[in-house]
Amino acid sequence: MMQFEREERQFVYTWLSNLLGKELSESQLVQYQQGAFDDFFAFLSEQGFQSQVAVIQQELQRLKTLDFAHLELAADYTQLFLLDGAVSALPYASVYLPEADLESHFAFLEALLVRFQLQINRDKPEPSDHLCVYLELLAQLAEAEDWATYQHFIQDYFLPWLLMFNDKVQRVKISTALYQQVIVLLILLLQAEMKSSL
C-alpha cells in the first residue's frame, strides 16, 4: 500500500513536471544514467511501483547505447508532445475532453489557480490546461493537505483526459520509450492515490 508523506507527494509531482515539461538536457540525462536519482527510484519501488520503475531504469540504461542519446530523446519529446495533433499527443486537457465539459472544467481549474496564486507571474507560459499545470495543482493541494479536493481533482479533472492522452502517447512511433513509460507511471501513481485513505 502506497503511503506518501505530504513532502514526498510534492517532490514526486515536481519531478514529473520537470521531466515532462521540457526535454532533458545532455547533462540531466547523464545525471540519471550515473545514478543521481537512484534513491528516488528506490523510494518509488518501495511504494509499490517496482515494475514500472524497473522499466524506466532499463530505458535510461538503453539510451547509453545510442549515439547522441540526448538528441534522440529531444527528438522523441518533440514528436510526442510538440507537433500538431495529427501526429503528436498534445499534453492539453482541452484536446481530449468533450466541448460540452470544457467550460465547467476550466472554471474549476481557474478557481484552483486563483486559490494558489498560480495565475500570476507563472514561470511557465503554458495554457492552464497543460499537463504540468495539473501536476503543480496536485503539489499545491498536497501542501495544503486538502485531501478531499485532491482526490476529487484526480478522479474528475485529471485522470479522465490523462487516460485518453496516454492512449495516444503509446501510439506515437518514437526511438525511445522513456517519456511513454513515465506517463504510465504517472497514471499508476494517480490510480493508487484514488485507492489511498491519505
Secondary structure, DSSP 4 states (H G I P E B T S, - for coil): -----HHHHHHHHHHHHHHHHSPPPHHHHHHHHTTTTHHHHHHHIIIIIHHHHHHHHHHHHHGGGSTTHHHHHHHHHHHHHTS-TTTS---BGGGTS-HHHHHHHHHHHHHHHHHTT-SSS-SS---TTBHHHHHHHHHHHHHHT-HHHHHHHIIIIIHHHHHHHHHHHHHS--S--HHHHHHHHHHHHHHHHHH---
